[in-house]
Amino acid sequence: MHQSPCRLLGEIRYPDEYSYERVGEIESEAGEALAGAVAGLDVAHLEVTPGPEALCFEVWCEACPPEEGAAVCEGLLAIMEDGPLGRLVVVRGADAPITVFYFSGESLDEVTVDRP
């Protein structure tokens, strides 16, 4: 198991009407788009897992401030302009807040969950 203090857990969910060809396009473009989107982070591990309903990814890095999480989402929007829904959860150290980004098309929303 990786020991980096920050994890990014993401998902790009495909619309039901997507053809196998369109899913294949996203799967083939996602690895390169994600690698470019996280290039500014000190990445220890990057994993992309395609599936029938969604493409999931996991990134382990040293730190990920909220603006970097937003930049990762924006880097993926280019391959998602026709309908997929994305979600990125940024988990930091135990005392740090968790940030959740929801993104699709040109929309990017951020929710922060602080420790109670």
C-alpha positions, -999 to +999 in steps of 0.1 A: +000+000+000+012+035-008+021+058+020+015+092+005-005+115+027-030+126+000-053+105-022-074+116-051-103+091-059-121+098-090-149+085-113-162+094-147-197+079-151-209+072-186-244+082-197-266+051-205-269+061-242-232+059-248-220+036-275-191+012-269-171+033-293-176+065-272-167+046-240-136+033-257-126+069-268-129+081-232-109+051-219-082+057-244-079+094-238-084+094-200-049+081-190-031+108-209-055+135-198-052+125-162-014+123-163-013+158-177-038+170-151-018+157-122+016+167-136+020+195-111+016+172-081+043+150-066+025+117-077+037+084-062+010+063-078-015+067-106-041+040-115-069+041-141-095+014-141-120+012-169-154-004-162-187-009-180-205+020-163-176+043-153-139+049-154-123+051-120-089+065-111-068+068-080-038+091-074-015+091-044+006+123-039+023+143-012-002+172-012-032+184-030-046+219-022-082+226-033-070+246-063-050+216-076-080+194-072-100+218-093-072+219-119-073+181-121-111+182-128-106+210-154-079+189-171-105+161-175-133+182-188-120+182-223-127+145-227-161+149-211-178+176-230-208+155-242-223+142-211-203+121-186-205+130-150-173+132-129-165+131-093-132+136-075-127+131-038-095+145-023-086+129+010-058+145+030-043+138+064-066+130+093-070+166+105-075+181+071-108+186+054-120+163+026-129+180-007-154+166-032-156+180-068-185+173-091-178+181-128-195+177-162-194+197-194-184+232-183-197+228-147-174+224-117-188+224-082-168+220-050-179+208-015-156+207+015-163+186+045-145+198+077-138+176+106-167+180+132 
